[in-house]
Amino acid sequence: LLVFLFALLFFSCSALNNHKPCLDTNFPGCSLARQLWQEAIDTVVLKNFPNKYKWYKAVVWDDSYDNAWVSKGREVNITKQFISKINYEKVLAVAAHELAHLQLGHYYARNGIIILNSPEKKLRFDGKPPSNVPVKIVGNTVVPKGFGDYQEQEADVQALIYLKNIGVKPKVYLDLLNLFVLHSSNKAVEERIQFLKG
């Protein structure tokens, strides 16, 4: 089992390097995209957790899909294709969502590998879950709802708070989520929208 897990981790980490870095020498407009992304990140950080101002690093990738993600403690990633499709308020919304994941202490996941950033996230199950923590039960492990299924909803709620602090209306965030629904018919995103409206 350990050999299998090691092999899975090794090959998954190798897959992380399949992104094409956005460099001006190869792809026009990369420095502008990186500058815009860094400005959005810094704007959200300055008004919400100023002690971390200029700490987070904007990373732009020249991949042919729309995505943003966090995978290391200070790198906030986005694809050039995605950032070039949305207006600045929506860029702020994406930055707020990704920063919310980091500030909420969510785990990092990539290619099915989950690495907890704090071991306290997992609790042993002895027959009844703790009453003070919303949980789900996976096998004999109690897992807080923020782990996995609900981390996107938690990040959505936190992102709305961050956006309010910088003067961006919730409608901008909902419009951003609706873009994903229009282009992918993603039921999970529809559920997130209903949760935020609820």
Backbone as a chain_set.jsonl record, in Angstrom:
{"seq": "LLVFLFALLFFSCSALNNHKPCLDTNFPGCSLARQLWQEAIDTVVLKNFPNKYKWYKAVVWDDSYDNAWVSKGREVNITKQFISKINYEKVLAVAAHELAHLQLGHYYARNGIIILNSPEKKLRFDGKPPSNVPVKIVGNTVVPKGFGDYQEQEADVQALIYLKNIGVKPKVYLDLLNLFVLHSSNKAVEERIQFLKG", "coords": {"N": [[0.832, -1.196, 0.0], [1.93, 1.267, 0.819], [3.878, 1.607, -1.154], [2.267, 1.877, -3.409], [0.869, 4.267, -2.764], [3.032, 6.052, -2.648], [3.917, 5.947, -5.31], [1.639, 6.937, -6.625], [1.523, 9.531, -5.555], [3.997, 10.506, -6.487], [3.7, 10.432, -9.33], [1.484, 12.068, -9.611], [2.427, 14.497, -8.613], [4.331, 14.972, -10.545], [2.656, 15.498, -12.647], [1.82, 18.011, -12.009], [3.649, 19.692, -13.095], [2.977, 19.968, -15.725], [1.838, 22.254, -16.629], [1.981, 25.194, -18.68], [4.169, 27.704, -18.198], [3.426, 31.161, -18.161], [5.167, 33.198, -19.991], [6.613, 36.197, -21.151], [8.396, 36.013, -23.242], [7.556, 33.844, -24.69], [4.749, 33.974, -24.912], [2.654, 36.508, -25.828], [1.541, 39.265, -23.819], [1.692, 38.211, -21.263], [3.011, 39.45, -19.061], [1.336, 41.598, -18.565], [-1.031, 40.255, -17.835], [-0.11, 38.945, -15.54], [0.548, 41.154, -13.947], [-2.0, 42.342, -13.633], [-3.31, 40.255, -12.259], [-1.742, 40.094, -9.918], [-2.25, 42.633, -8.876], [-5.001, 42.413, -8.322], [-4.999, 40.391, -6.362], [-3.446, 41.661, -4.365], [-5.127, 43.835, -3.783], [-7.386, 42.615, -2.605], [-6.158, 41.413, -0.396], [-5.014, 43.619, 1.016], [-7.248, 45.017, 2.07], [-8.41, 43.114, 3.69], [-6.715, 41.309, 5.129], [-4.284, 42.829, 6.015], [-1.786, 42.373, 7.123], [-0.611, 40.487, 5.568], [-0.065, 41.665, 3.193], [1.36, 41.986, 0.007], [2.539, 39.519, 0.272], [1.511, 37.257, -0.975], [1.931, 35.551, -4.076], [1.357, 36.171, -7.434], [0.65, 33.908, -10.005], [0.671, 33.1, -13.355], [-0.558, 31.034, -15.892], [-0.151, 29.662, -19.149], [-2.31, 28.006, -20.154], [-4.831, 26.135, -21.907], [-7.481, 26.42, -20.801], [-10.056, 27.481, -18.502], [-9.305, 28.429, -15.343], [-8.543, 28.764, -11.845], [-6.472, 28.471, -8.971], [-5.102, 27.336, -5.833], [-2.103, 25.995, -4.661], [0.137, 26.006, -3.195], [1.4, 27.54, -0.242], [1.72, 30.363, -0.735], [1.39, 30.951, -3.396], [-0.848, 32.008, -5.872], [-2.746, 30.916, -8.372], [-3.688, 31.318, -11.842], [-5.154, 30.846, -15.077], [-4.043, 32.287, -18.124], [-5.876, 32.403, -20.166], [-8.313, 32.412, -18.757], [-8.197, 34.76, -17.131], [-8.167, 36.675, -19.09], [-10.71, 36.645, -20.094], [-12.545, 37.756, -18.352], [-13.962, 40.614, -16.608], [-12.451, 43.245, -14.56], [-13.656, 43.375, -11.982], [-14.634, 40.775, -11.711], [-12.24, 39.41, -11.79], [-11.226, 40.24, -9.353], [-13.093, 38.902, -7.774], [-12.466, 36.214, -8.276], [-9.864, 36.151, -7.225], [-10.481, 36.714, -4.546], [-11.92, 34.403, -3.861], [-9.972, 32.346, -4.151], [-8.024, 33.196, -2.317], [-9.562, 32.974, -0.043], [-9.705, 30.201, 0.275], [-7.06, 29.709, 1.113], [-6.906, 31.284, 3.473], [-8.852, 30.057, 5.019], [-7.677, 27.715, 5.603], [-7.939, 25.449, 4.035], [-7.361, 22.21, 2.662], [-4.947, 21.199, 0.212], [-5.514, 20.052, -3.004], [-4.872, 17.926, -5.722], [-5.104, 16.24, -8.702], [-6.451, 14.133, -7.439], [-4.976, 13.661, -5.162], [-4.815, 14.297, -1.788], [-3.629, 16.533, 0.524], [-3.354, 17.279, 3.774], [-3.163, 20.396, 5.413], [-3.099, 20.709, 8.056], [-2.991, 18.443, 10.672], [-5.084, 18.316, 12.47], [-7.477, 18.407, 11.168], [-8.646, 15.947, 10.747], [-10.604, 13.681, 12.559], [-10.968, 10.994, 14.812], [-13.551, 8.527, 14.692], [-15.784, 7.46, 17.042], [-18.243, 6.305, 17.159], [-20.096, 8.282, 17.656], [-20.406, 11.511, 16.302], [-18.669, 14.638, 17.055], [-20.595, 17.093, 18.753], [-20.409, 19.813, 18.394], [-19.353, 20.473, 15.935], [-19.992, 20.723, 12.513], [-20.197, 17.849, 10.601], [-19.18, 15.183, 8.345], [-19.304, 11.656, 7.84], [-16.805, 9.458, 7.011], [-16.118, 6.312, 6.361], [-14.534, 5.15, 9.191], [-13.894, 7.627, 10.064], [-14.371, 10.911, 11.196], [-15.039, 13.787, 9.462], [-14.601, 17.221, 9.219], [-17.041, 19.411, 7.751], [-15.899, 21.371, 6.145], [-13.885, 20.122, 4.863], [-13.319, 18.925, 1.812], [-16.309, 18.24, 0.483], [-17.645, 20.672, 1.2], [-15.87, 22.761, 1.041], [-15.738, 24.529, -1.118], [-18.137, 25.988, -0.901], [-17.69, 27.195, 1.595], [-15.487, 28.795, 0.926], [-16.73, 30.417, -0.946], [-18.557, 31.889, 0.653], [-16.764, 33.234, 2.368], [-15.324, 34.664, 0.456], [-17.267, 36.459, -0.447], [-17.444, 38.114, 1.776], [-14.866, 39.241, 1.786], [-15.009, 40.594, -0.657], [-17.052, 42.452, -0.173], [-15.716, 44.089, 1.617], [-14.014, 45.417, -0.081], [-15.684, 46.814, -1.636], [-17.084, 45.532, -3.713], [-19.97, 44.275, -5.185], [-22.19, 41.549, -4.221], [-23.532, 40.479, -6.45], [-21.71, 40.467, -8.554], [-20.063, 38.324, -7.925], [-21.899, 36.199, -8.0], [-22.614, 36.362, -10.704], [-20.188, 35.607, -11.825], [-20.03, 32.898, -10.98], [-22.265, 31.979, -12.365], [-21.329, 32.096, -14.977], [-19.732, 29.812, -15.101], [-21.681, 27.864, -14.908], [-23.119, 28.291, -17.273], [-21.245, 27.519, -19.197], [-20.553, 24.933, -18.587], [-22.527, 23.403, -17.42], [-22.419, 22.607, -14.727], [-23.444, 20.921, -11.998], [-22.663, 21.08, -9.309], [-21.757, 23.72, -9.082], [-24.129, 25.063, -9.552], [-25.48, 24.32, -7.234], [-23.905, 25.652, -5.362], [-24.497, 28.301, -6.0], [-27.23, 28.392, -5.359], [-27.01, 27.921, -2.618], [-25.701, 30.28, -1.786], [-27.627, 32.167, -2.435], [-29.636, 31.355, -0.795]], "CA": [[0.0, 0.0, 0.0], [2.805, 2.44, 0.849], [4.515, 1.75, -2.467], [1.23, 2.394, -4.29], [0.638, 5.667, -2.421], [4.207, 6.811, -3.055], [3.892, 6.036, -6.771], [0.552, 7.832, -6.98], [1.959, 10.874, -5.196], [5.09, 10.888, -7.379], [3.203, 10.712, -10.67], [0.582, 13.216, -9.523], [3.264, 15.695, -8.488], [4.928, 15.191, -11.855], [1.626, 16.09, -13.49], [1.716, 19.428, -11.678], [4.584, 20.433, -13.928], [2.512, 19.971, -17.099], [1.37, 23.59, -16.977], [2.909, 26.017, -19.448], [4.296, 29.011, -17.557], [3.147, 32.297, -19.028], [6.363, 34.031, -20.076], [6.489, 37.14, -22.263], [9.219, 35.603, -24.378], [6.825, 32.826, -25.455], [3.325, 34.287, -25.07], [2.419, 37.944, -25.638], [0.559, 39.676, -22.834], [1.832, 37.528, -19.978], [3.348, 40.35, -17.959], [0.131, 42.368, -18.262], [-1.932, 39.351, -17.099], [0.489, 38.733, -14.215], [0.404, 42.418, -13.225], [-3.417, 42.462, -13.284], [-3.603, 39.23, -11.251], [-1.094, 40.51, -8.669], [-2.99, 43.793, -8.373], [-6.262, 41.92, -7.741], [-4.652, 39.691, -5.115], [-3.024, 42.672, -3.38], [-6.303, 44.634, -3.405], [-8.181, 41.818, -1.661], [-5.367, 41.209, 0.825], [-4.828, 44.881, 1.733], [-8.471, 45.4, 2.795], [-8.95, 42.028, 4.503], [-5.677, 40.832, 6.047], [-3.156, 43.659, 5.588], [-0.496, 41.857, 7.595], [-0.058, 39.619, 4.511], [0.029, 42.451, 1.96], [2.541, 41.704, -0.835], [3.116, 38.212, 0.595], [1.051, 36.275, -1.956], [2.553, 35.695, -5.39], [0.512, 35.876, -8.587], [1.25, 33.026, -11.005], [-0.2, 32.976, -14.522], [-0.202, 29.897, -16.742], [-0.691, 29.748, -20.504], [-3.013, 26.751, -20.43], [-6.023, 26.386, -22.719], [-8.72, 26.216, -20.062], [-10.343, 28.534, -17.531], [-9.179, 27.915, -13.983], [-7.697, 29.428, -10.854], [-6.289, 27.51, -7.894], [-3.965, 27.479, -4.931], [-1.484, 24.698, -4.404], [1.218, 26.246, -2.244], [0.998, 28.539, 0.732], [1.681, 31.768, -1.124], [1.137, 31.117, -4.828], [-2.247, 32.027, -6.287], [-2.611, 30.631, -9.792], [-4.8, 31.51, -12.768], [-4.726, 30.696, -16.461], [-4.125, 33.521, -18.917], [-7.136, 32.341, -20.901], [-9.402, 32.783, -17.853], [-8.111, 36.165, -16.707], [-8.427, 37.548, -20.239], [-12.133, 36.56, -20.445], [-13.428, 38.361, -17.354], [-13.638, 41.995, -16.269], [-11.627, 43.381, -13.353], [-14.407, 43.008, -10.771], [-14.677, 39.306, -11.633], [-10.875, 38.997, -11.423], [-11.19, 40.417, -7.897], [-13.908, 37.832, -7.189], [-11.676, 34.977, -8.353], [-8.779, 36.297, -6.246], [-11.079, 36.593, -3.211], [-12.259, 32.995, -3.642], [-8.746, 31.551, -3.959], [-7.434, 33.61, -1.043], [-10.405, 32.412, 1.016], [-9.237, 28.829, 0.509], [-5.828, 29.761, 1.91], [-7.182, 31.826, 4.795], [-9.669, 29.096, 5.757], [-6.861, 26.543, 5.921], [-8.372, 24.27, 3.291], [-6.314, 21.345, 2.151], [-4.608, 21.356, -1.194], [-5.806, 18.814, -3.722], [-4.483, 17.939, -7.123], [-5.111, 14.907, -9.296], [-6.939, 13.128, -6.502], [-4.134, 13.566, -3.97], [-5.208, 15.28, -0.788], [-2.613, 16.722, 1.554], [-3.872, 18.173, 4.797], [-2.161, 21.333, 5.906], [-3.04, 20.577, 9.509], [-3.512, 17.126, 11.01], [-6.277, 18.406, 13.314], [-8.674, 18.359, 10.342], [-9.233, 14.614, 10.803], [-10.907, 13.237, 13.913], [-11.4, 9.592, 14.845], [-14.973, 8.335, 14.943], [-15.977, 6.417, 18.054], [-19.65, 5.943, 17.207], [-20.912, 9.493, 17.534], [-19.578, 12.659, 15.941], [-18.719, 15.741, 18.005], [-21.831, 17.848, 18.569], [-20.157, 21.233, 18.136], [-18.719, 20.639, 14.64], [-20.723, 20.065, 11.435], [-19.301, 16.824, 10.077], [-19.644, 14.038, 7.572], [-18.578, 10.473, 8.301], [-16.201, 8.698, 5.927], [-15.589, 5.111, 7.023], [-14.522, 5.353, 10.639], [-13.296, 8.936, 10.307], [-15.239, 12.081, 11.166], [-14.35, 14.82, 8.71], [-15.358, 18.472, 9.223], [-17.657, 19.692, 6.453], [-15.008, 22.201, 5.344], [-12.921, 19.259, 4.197], [-13.906, 18.238, 0.681], [-17.59, 18.633, -0.106], [-18.141, 22.01, 1.496], [-14.842, 23.795, 1.032], [-16.064, 25.559, -2.116], [-19.158, 26.851, -0.31], [-17.033, 28.007, 2.622], [-14.676, 29.807, 0.246], [-17.675, 31.366, -1.54], [-19.061, 32.779, 1.715], [-15.662, 34.093, 2.802], [-15.003, 35.564, -0.652], [-18.255, 37.541, -0.436], [-17.042, 39.043, 2.846], [-13.697, 39.969, 1.282], [-15.448, 41.505, -1.718], [-17.791, 43.545, 0.474], [-14.715, 44.978, 2.219], [-13.374, 46.235, -1.122], [-16.734, 47.527, -2.362], [-17.619, 44.782, -4.854], [-21.286, 43.75, -4.84], [-22.343, 40.09, -4.34], [-23.994, 40.118, -7.792], [-20.528, 40.2, -9.383], [-19.629, 36.958, -7.611], [-22.914, 35.282, -8.535], [-22.462, 36.38, -12.163], [-19.013, 34.786, -12.123], [-20.428, 31.494, -10.85], [-23.191, 31.671, -13.459], [-20.525, 31.842, -16.186], [-19.335, 28.406, -15.077], [-22.882, 27.058, -15.176], [-23.43, 28.444, -18.697], [-20.263, 26.862, -20.05], [-20.245, 23.547, -18.235], [-23.686, 22.782, -16.764], [-21.869, 21.972, -13.527], [-24.462, 20.871, -10.953], [-22.07, 21.53, -8.044], [-21.738, 25.187, -9.086], [-25.53, 25.463, -9.372], [-25.769, 24.16, -5.804], [-23.217, 26.733, -4.651], [-25.27, 29.522, -6.236], [-28.452, 28.299, -4.543], [-26.591, 28.074, -1.225], [-25.416, 31.691, -1.537], [-28.881, 32.909, -2.535], [-30.52, 30.845, 0.246]], "C": [[0.874, 1.256, 0.0], [3.477, 2.687, -0.493], [3.521, 2.353, -3.45], [0.995, 3.883, -4.031], [1.801, 6.547, -2.846], [4.206, 7.007, -4.569], [2.811, 7.008, -7.24], [0.933, 9.277, -6.698], [3.036, 11.366, -6.163], [4.559, 11.276, -8.755], [2.232, 11.885, -10.676], [1.369, 14.505, -9.414], [3.953, 16.0, -9.812], [3.942, 15.863, -12.782], [1.463, 17.573, -13.214], [2.585, 20.268, -12.602], [4.171, 20.46, -15.389], [1.96, 21.316, -17.531], [2.44, 24.302, -17.793], [3.009, 27.374, -18.763], [4.085, 30.12, -18.578], [4.344, 33.243, -18.974], [6.26, 34.933, -21.295], [7.306, 36.728, -23.476], [8.484, 34.596, -25.264], [5.399, 33.239, -25.798], [3.096, 35.772, -24.816], [1.359, 38.202, -24.569], [0.697, 39.046, -21.469], [2.132, 38.487, -18.836], [2.148, 41.202, -17.58], [-0.856, 41.514, -17.452], [-1.418, 39.139, -15.678], [0.345, 39.985, -13.35], [-1.042, 42.612, -12.766], [-3.794, 41.497, -12.164], [-2.988, 39.613, -9.9], [-1.825, 41.695, -8.048], [-4.303, 43.355, -7.712], [-6.007, 41.228, -6.407], [-4.311, 40.709, -4.028], [-4.195, 43.524, -2.9], [-7.139, 43.894, -2.362], [-7.441, 41.688, -0.326], [-5.303, 42.492, 1.656], [-6.052, 45.253, 2.578], [-8.973, 44.328, 3.758], [-7.966, 41.422, 5.49], [-4.375, 41.521, 5.676], [-1.794, 43.182, 6.076], [0.157, 40.93, 6.557], [0.043, 40.344, 3.169], [1.386, 42.212, 1.295], [3.19, 40.352, -0.53], [2.732, 37.173, -0.455], [1.594, 36.592, -3.341], [1.575, 35.274, -6.485], [1.285, 34.997, -9.573], [0.237, 32.849, -12.125], [0.35, 31.874, -15.419], [-0.85, 30.057, -18.106], [-1.311, 28.406, -20.898], [-4.33, 27.076, -21.128], [-7.308, 25.96, -22.008], [-8.862, 27.345, -19.048], [-10.249, 27.945, -16.137], [-8.325, 28.863, -13.142], [-7.602, 28.467, -9.691], [-5.14, 27.938, -6.99], [-3.4, 26.084, -4.706], [-0.282, 24.808, -3.477], [0.785, 27.396, -1.365], [0.954, 29.972, 0.281], [1.478, 32.003, -2.611], [-0.352, 31.021, -5.115], [-2.227, 32.001, -7.812], [-3.884, 30.937, -10.582], [-4.266, 31.252, -14.174], [-4.931, 32.031, -17.188], [-5.442, 33.554, -19.678], [-8.297, 32.832, -20.031], [-9.37, 34.265, -17.514], [-8.421, 37.111, -17.868], [-9.905, 37.546, -20.645], [-13.036, 37.359, -19.517], [-12.991, 39.795, -17.038], [-12.928, 42.048, -14.906], [-12.378, 43.017, -12.074], [-14.485, 41.49, -10.615], [-13.285, 38.742, -11.316], [-10.705, 39.142, -9.913], [-11.962, 39.295, -7.194], [-13.157, 36.504, -7.19], [-10.555, 35.023, -7.315], [-9.319, 36.12, -4.828], [-11.386, 35.138, -2.887], [-11.005, 32.163, -3.354], [-8.054, 31.918, -2.641], [-8.251, 33.085, 0.135], [-9.999, 30.978, 1.316], [-7.997, 28.834, 1.408], [-6.105, 30.234, 3.328], [-8.015, 30.879, 5.659], [-8.9, 27.821, 6.1], [-7.308, 25.282, 5.204], [-7.154, 23.476, 2.813], [-6.051, 21.669, 0.691], [-4.88, 20.024, -1.873], [-5.391, 18.978, -5.177], [-4.461, 16.506, -7.612], [-5.509, 13.829, -8.307], [-6.087, 12.963, -5.266], [-4.555, 14.661, -3.009], [-4.123, 15.332, 0.272], [-3.184, 17.702, 2.562], [-2.785, 19.14, 5.225], [-2.178, 21.416, 7.421], [-3.687, 19.257, 9.902], [-4.766, 17.17, 11.871], [-7.564, 18.298, 12.499], [-9.366, 17.001, 10.398], [-9.432, 14.205, 12.251], [-11.358, 11.785, 13.859], [-12.868, 9.503, 15.23], [-15.161, 7.18, 15.906], [-17.451, 6.023, 18.169], [-20.565, 7.143, 17.171], [-20.003, 10.681, 17.253], [-19.658, 13.742, 17.005], [-19.945, 16.608, 17.721], [-21.591, 19.301, 18.166], [-19.549, 21.506, 16.763], [-19.589, 19.983, 13.572], [-19.778, 19.093, 10.728], [-19.999, 15.922, 9.071], [-18.805, 12.864, 8.035], [-18.105, 9.7, 7.077], [-15.535, 7.495, 6.563], [-15.669, 5.284, 8.517], [-13.862, 6.686, 11.006], [-14.361, 10.021, 10.228], [-14.447, 13.188, 10.481], [-15.181, 16.091, 8.768], [-15.872, 18.792, 7.827], [-16.78, 20.573, 5.574], [-13.998, 21.394, 4.567], [-13.637, 18.563, 3.052], [-15.183, 18.878, 0.186], [-17.931, 20.1, 0.067], [-17.075, 23.1, 1.419], [-15.122, 24.884, -0.002], [-17.118, 26.521, -1.571], [-18.561, 27.746, 0.775], [-16.214, 29.13, 1.988], [-15.581, 30.85, -0.421], [-18.146, 32.382, -0.503], [-17.968, 33.751, 2.157], [-15.298, 35.105, 1.72], [-15.987, 36.731, -0.71], [-17.944, 38.576, 0.638], [-15.86, 39.887, 2.376], [-14.119, 41.009, 0.241], [-16.23, 42.691, -1.151], [-16.814, 44.57, 1.044], [-13.977, 45.833, 1.197], [-14.408, 46.906, -2.022], [-17.282, 46.824, -3.591], [-18.916, 44.101, -4.409], [-21.371, 42.233, -5.037], [-22.783, 39.635, -5.732], [-22.823, 39.781, -8.718], [-20.073, 38.751, -9.183], [-20.614, 35.934, -8.175], [-22.85, 35.226, -10.062], [-21.267, 35.54, -12.6], [-19.359, 33.303, -12.049], [-21.373, 31.077, -11.973], [-22.468, 31.448, -14.783], [-20.115, 30.376, -16.252], [-20.519, 27.502, -15.405], [-23.209, 27.105, -16.666], [-22.508, 27.604, -19.585], [-19.998, 25.4, -19.706], [-21.421, 22.759, -17.678], [-23.253, 21.982, -15.529], [-22.887, 22.058, -12.388], [-23.926, 21.374, -9.605], [-22.038, 23.05, -7.97], [-23.153, 25.718, -8.928], [-25.923, 25.375, -7.897], [-25.112, 25.261, -4.981], [-23.978, 28.048, -4.808], [-26.519, 29.517, -5.378], [-28.138, 28.477, -3.058], [-26.368, 29.553, -0.891], [-26.688, 32.542, -1.581], [-29.807, 32.589, -1.358], [-30.454, 31.593, 1.489]], "O": [[0.594, 2.205, -0.733], [3.629, 3.832, -0.921], [3.875, 3.234, -4.234], [0.93, 4.672, -4.973], [1.598, 7.655, -3.343], [4.464, 8.109, -5.054], [3.041, 7.807, -8.147], [0.688, 10.154, -7.525], [2.993, 12.513, -6.608], [4.922, 12.324, -9.289], [2.169, 12.623, -11.659], [1.022, 15.501, -10.049], [4.136, 17.167, -10.16], [4.321, 16.696, -13.605], [1.016, 18.32, -14.085], [2.28, 21.433, -12.856], [4.939, 20.933, -16.226], [1.642, 21.494, -18.707], [3.636, 24.058, -17.63], [2.034, 28.125, -18.748], [4.521, 30.014, -19.724], [4.505, 33.998, -18.015], [5.858, 34.478, -22.366], [6.952, 37.055, -24.608], [8.762, 34.506, -26.46], [4.895, 32.889, -26.864], [3.321, 36.248, -23.703], [0.399, 37.442, -24.437], [-0.115, 39.323, -20.587], [1.565, 38.351, -17.752], [1.953, 41.503, -16.402], [-1.449, 42.001, -16.489], [-2.195, 39.152, -14.723], [0.054, 39.888, -12.158], [-1.278, 43.008, -11.625], [-4.507, 41.867, -11.231], [-3.634, 39.474, -8.861], [-1.997, 41.753, -6.83], [-4.668, 43.874, -6.657], [-6.727, 41.46, -5.435], [-4.822, 40.631, -2.91], [-4.246, 43.895, -1.727], [-7.55, 44.477, -1.359], [-8.038, 41.836, 0.741], [-5.514, 42.455, 2.868], [-5.898, 45.756, 3.692], [-9.867, 44.595, 4.562], [-8.363, 41.054, 6.595], [-3.474, 40.908, 5.104], [-0.766, 43.547, 5.507], [1.346, 40.626, 6.66], [0.218, 39.709, 2.129], [2.426, 42.236, 1.954], [4.281, 40.07, -1.025], [3.537, 36.305, -0.791], [1.702, 37.755, -3.728], [1.038, 34.167, -6.465], [2.424, 35.3, -9.93], [-0.915, 32.491, -11.88], [1.552, 31.791, -15.67], [-1.979, 30.537, -18.206], [-0.88, 27.764, -21.855], [-4.877, 28.165, -20.958], [-8.119, 25.222, -22.567], [-7.907, 28.071, -18.773], [-11.026, 27.059, -15.782], [-7.516, 29.638, -13.652], [-8.544, 27.716, -9.436], [-4.325, 28.789, -7.347], [-4.147, 25.114, -4.577], [0.252, 23.794, -3.028], [-0.12, 28.148, -1.728], [0.208, 30.758, 0.863], [1.403, 33.153, -3.043], [-1.031, 30.094, -4.673], [-1.755, 32.936, -8.458], [-4.997, 30.83, -10.068], [-3.075, 31.419, -14.434], [-5.86, 32.786, -16.9], [-6.056, 34.612, -19.819], [-9.16, 33.574, -20.501], [-10.39, 34.949, -17.598], [-8.887, 38.229, -17.647], [-10.311, 38.371, -21.464], [-14.19, 37.616, -19.862], [-11.819, 40.148, -17.178], [-12.821, 41.044, -14.202], [-11.797, 42.412, -11.173], [-14.408, 40.98, -9.497], [-13.168, 37.714, -10.648], [-10.114, 38.278, -9.264], [-11.538, 38.8, -6.15], [-13.209, 35.756, -6.213], [-10.323, 34.043, -6.607], [-8.694, 35.455, -4.002], [-11.141, 34.685, -1.769], [-10.989, 31.366, -2.416], [-7.557, 31.041, -1.935], [-7.696, 32.784, 1.192], [-9.952, 30.577, 2.478], [-7.906, 28.048, 2.352], [-5.596, 29.652, 4.286], [-7.901, 30.892, 6.885], [-9.413, 26.952, 6.805], [-7.091, 24.173, 5.693], [-6.074, 24.024, 2.596], [-6.849, 22.336, 0.032], [-4.503, 18.975, -1.35], [-5.548, 20.045, -5.77], [-3.848, 15.646, -6.979], [-4.961, 12.727, -8.335], [-6.447, 12.182, -4.385], [-4.64, 15.828, -3.391], [-3.745, 14.31, 0.845], [-3.467, 18.849, 2.216], [-1.626, 18.757, 5.381], [-1.358, 22.119, 8.012], [-4.818, 18.982, 9.503], [-5.453, 16.156, 11.996], [-8.637, 18.116, 13.074], [-10.562, 16.913, 10.121], [-8.532, 14.364, 13.076], [-12.068, 11.397, 12.931], [-13.363, 10.318, 16.008], [-14.75, 6.054, 15.626], [-17.857, 5.462, 19.186], [-21.699, 7.041, 16.704], [-18.959, 10.84, 17.886], [-20.612, 13.77, 17.782], [-20.288, 16.829, 16.56], [-22.498, 19.95, 17.644], [-19.254, 22.659, 16.448], [-19.905, 18.8, 13.695], [-18.687, 19.477, 10.306], [-21.225, 15.902, 8.961], [-17.711, 13.053, 8.567], [-18.903, 9.334, 6.215], [-14.508, 7.629, 7.227], [-16.743, 5.537, 9.061], [-13.342, 6.852, 12.109], [-15.162, 10.042, 9.294], [-13.32, 13.49, 10.874], [-16.357, 16.062, 8.405], [-15.216, 18.482, 6.833], [-16.912, 20.524, 4.352], [-13.318, 21.932, 3.693], [-14.478, 17.696, 3.29], [-15.153, 19.93, -0.452], [-18.465, 20.712, -0.857], [-17.368, 24.259, 1.711], [-14.776, 26.044, 0.22], [-17.008, 27.733, -1.757], [-18.895, 28.928, 0.858], [-16.242, 30.27, 2.452], [-15.239, 32.032, -0.458], [-18.135, 33.587, -0.753], [-18.217, 34.947, 2.304], [-15.0, 36.261, 2.019], [-15.591, 37.862, -0.99], [-18.153, 39.772, 0.436], [-15.854, 41.106, 2.549], [-13.651, 42.147, 0.255], [-16.069, 43.818, -1.619], [-17.054, 45.775, 0.964], [-13.382, 46.852, 1.548], [-14.059, 47.494, -3.046], [-17.895, 47.473, -4.439], [-18.949, 43.43, -3.378], [-20.705, 41.685, -5.915], [-22.447, 38.528, -6.153], [-22.941, 38.903, -9.572], [-19.743, 38.05, -10.139], [-20.21, 34.927, -8.756], [-23.015, 34.156, -10.648], [-21.322, 34.847, -13.616], [-19.02, 32.539, -12.953], [-21.293, 29.955, -12.475], [-22.947, 30.689, -15.625], [-20.144, 29.764, -17.32], [-20.369, 26.496, -16.098], [-23.54, 26.08, -17.261], [-22.939, 27.05, -20.596], [-19.301, 24.703, -20.443], [-21.307, 21.549, -17.485], [-23.669, 20.842, -15.325], [-23.159, 23.144, -11.876], [-24.653, 22.02, -8.85], [-22.269, 23.617, -6.902], [-23.362, 26.719, -8.243], [-26.614, 26.252, -7.379], [-25.695, 25.748, -4.013], [-24.09, 28.82, -3.855], [-26.84, 30.519, -4.738], [-28.903, 29.105, -2.327], [-26.797, 30.024, 0.162], [-26.807, 33.524, -0.847], [-30.641, 33.405, -0.965], [-31.153, 31.261, 2.447]]}, "num_chains": 1, "name": "protein.A"}
